């Protein structure tokens, strides 16, 4: 168990916890994720999916407390896409990144990436790591697994979280990772998944 001397962000916390991991796979997991009471082990499916050559990250379907599918798969956020989503109710169709509430990565991939970029205190660290995986020609693959994620979307209710979110978005949009990824994802060779159902 690790205890930080001061509060750290989501990415930094995981980086500290997994810094010395020697296992073949690592799991990024939110404290508000729980297993379904169906007797099935989602991590067996996640590990099997993450074991496939070329997979950089395996993730489950995320359900809310009422069993509804959450929108954990997203298109890369741009100012235009965010406006279309918020103001026009535009639905996203491409799984270009996934939230980091629950994901399994090969240990070698995690260490090669250096974990999360700690310049993102909260928000967008999952966008960034997914884009870096894609730039490394690795895939994000949805496993045949389900978990419950009691996500609260704090940026919609807390001014402090909203500020963190906006700062992270601007950091993302100014980053070379973002610019390079847009080129990759719009090229003919880019393979992006489609948002699916459980």
N, C-alpha and C positions, 0 to 999 in steps of 0.2 A: 504494500500500500504506500502511495506517495501523498504527502501533504505539502502544499505550496505555502511559502511564507507570506504570499499575498495573492489575491484573486487573479486568475489568469483567464484568457479567453478560451473558447471551445477548442480551437486548433492547438493552442499552446498546451492545454491540459492533456490532450491526446498525445502530443509529441513527447511530453515528459513521461507519460505512462508507458509509451511504446518504444522509448529510446533504446532500451536494451533488450527488446524482444528478439528471441532467437527462433521462435516458432516459424513454421512454414507459411502460416497465414496470420494476419492481424485483423481484429474487428474494431471498427469505430461504432460506438453505440451511445445513444442518448439515454439519460437516466429515466426518461418518460416512455421508453419502449418496453412493452411486455409481450409475453407469448400468448397465443390463443389457447383457450382451454379445450383443445381438440386432440391432445395426445400426440401431436406431430411435432417433430423437431425441425424447425426451419433452418437451423445451422448446418444440418447434414446436406440439405439442398444447396445452401450458400457455398459451402466448402467444395462440393462437387462442381458447381458452376465456376467458382474461382480457380479450380484446378485445370480448366481447359486452356490450352495454349492460346495466347493472344488476349486473354481476358485480364484486364487490369483491376476490375472491380465488379463484384457480384452484389446484388441488392434484392431485397424482397418487395412484394407488394405491401404497402402500408395502409392499414385500415384505421378508422377512428373508433371510438368506444361503441359506436352504433353499428359497426361492421361496414361502413361506407368506405369506398376506395378514396384515399387521399391523393392529391395532386403532387406526389413526390418527384415525378419526372417532369422536367421542364425544358423549354427552349432557352438558349443563351439569352439572358436579359439584355436588351438594348433600350435606350430611352423610348424609341418608337414602339417597341413591343410592349413595354410596361404601360405606356399610355393607351395602347389598343386594348390591353387586357383590363385595365382599371376603368377606362371610360366607355369602351365599346363592348366589353364582355367577350372579347376575342378568345376562343378556345385554342390551346396549344396542342399541336399534333406530334411534334418531334421530341424524342427523349435525348437531348443533347447534354444534359447533366442531371444528376439526381441529388436529393438532399442527403446529408450525412447522418441522418438519425440512426440508420443501420446499414453498414456496408462491410464487406469482407474483401480484403486485398491480399494478394501473395506478399509474404514478408519481404522478399527481395525487391518487389515493386515499391512497397512502402518506403523502404530505406533508400532506394535509388532516387525517389522523389524528394526525400528529406522531410516526409510528412507534410503537414499543413504549413502554409505560408503564415507565419505568426503576425505579419503586418495587418491581417484581418482579425481584429479582436473578437468581433461577433459578426456573423452574416458574410456570405460570399466566399468563405474559406472552402466550402464544398463546391461551389462553382469553379473556383480556381483549380482545385485538385483534380476535378473531373476534366477540365480543359487541358491540364498538363498531361493527364493520362492519354487523352486523345492525340495530343501533339506527339506523344511517344508511340503512336499507332497502336494503342491498346484500346480494348472495347469495354463499355459498361454494359453488363448483361443482367437482365432481370431473371432471378431464379424462381423456380416453382415453390415459392415459400411465402408465408404471410406472417406479419407481426402487427400488433396494435401500437399505434403511436398517438399519444395524447398531446399532440402539438397544440400550443396555445397562440401562436402568431403574436408574440408580445409586441412586435413593432407596430401593430395596429392599435395597441392600448396604452403603450408607455412612450412618453416623449424621449426618454433616454434611449430606449431600444430603437425608436425611429431614427434618432440621430446616428446611432451606430450603423444602422442599416444604410442610410443615405451615404455616410462616409465610406462605407465598404463598397457601395455601388460605384462611387466616383473613383475610388482606388482601382477597382476592377476595370472600369472603362479606360483608364489611363495606362493600364499595364500592357506590356508586350505580349503576355500570354493571351490576353483578350483579342488583340489585333491579329495575332498569328492564327488563333483558333477560328476567327470569323472567316479568314481565307481558307482554312482547311475544311471547315464545315460547309462552305458554299462551293467547294470544288467537286468535280465529278467523281473523284475517288473517295470522297468522304462517305462513310456508311454510318448513318444515324438510325437508331431504333425508333419505333413508333410507340406512342403512349398506348398502353394496353390495359386490359382488365384482368382481374384475378382468375 
